[in-house]
Amino acid sequence: MRGLFQHLCQFLRVFQRLEPTKVDLELFSLAVSAIHGCETCVKAHERVVLLGEGLDRKSTRLNS
């Protein structure tokens, strides 16, 4: 577990240097929430991303 934490800290330092926007951070949070399976969090982050980008749900769907 300690190794995972060290990798996460290293990633966050690099990510911070890239000067991420609010939408970038929300997309990252969305991915983490999806991995953890938290539907409430996924919906909340999705809402912020869609509002931040001025998108609607149809324009963000992946083609199946």
C-alpha positions in Angstrom: 0.0 0.0 0.0 2.9 2.4 0.8 4.2 2.0 -2.8 0.8 2.9 -4.2 0.6 6.0 -2.0 4.1 7.1 -3.2 3.1 6.7 -6.8 -0.1 8.7 -6.3 1.9 11.5 -4.6 4.3 11.5 -7.5 1.5 11.6 -10.0 -0.2 14.5 -8.2 3.0 16.5 -8.2 3.4 16.1 -11.9 -0.3 16.8 -12.5 -0.1 20.0 -10.5 2.8 21.3 -12.7 0.6 20.9 -15.8 -1.7 23.7 -14.3 -4.9 21.7 -14.7 -8.2 23.5 -15.1 -11.2 22.9 -12.9 -12.6 20.6 -15.6 -9.4 18.6 -15.8 -9.6 18.0 -12.0 -13.2 17.0 -12.3 -12.4 14.6 -15.1 -9.7 13.0 -12.9 -12.1 12.8 -10.0 -14.7 11.3 -12.3 -12.3 8.6 -13.3 -11.4 7.8 -9.7 -15.1 7.7 -8.7 -15.9 5.4 -11.5 -13.1 3.0 -10.5 -14.4 3.0 -7.0 -18.0 2.4 -8.2 -19.5 5.4 -6.4 -22.6 6.3 -8.6 -23.4 9.4 -6.6 -19.9 10.8 -7.0 -19.8 9.9 -10.7 -23.0 11.8 -11.3 -21.8 14.8 -9.3 -18.5 15.0 -11.2 -20.2 14.5 -14.5 -22.6 17.4 -13.8 -19.7 19.7 -13.1 -17.8 18.6 -16.2 -20.8 19.1 -18.5 -21.6 22.5 -17.0 -17.9 23.5 -17.2 -17.6 22.6 -20.8 -21.0 23.8 -21.9 -21.8 20.3 -23.2 -24.9 18.3 -23.1 -25.3 14.6 -22.3 -25.8 13.6 -26.0 -22.6 15.2 -27.2 -20.5 13.3 -24.6 -21.8 9.7 -25.3 -19.4 7.3 -26.8 -20.4 5.5 -29.9 -21.2 1.9 -29.1 
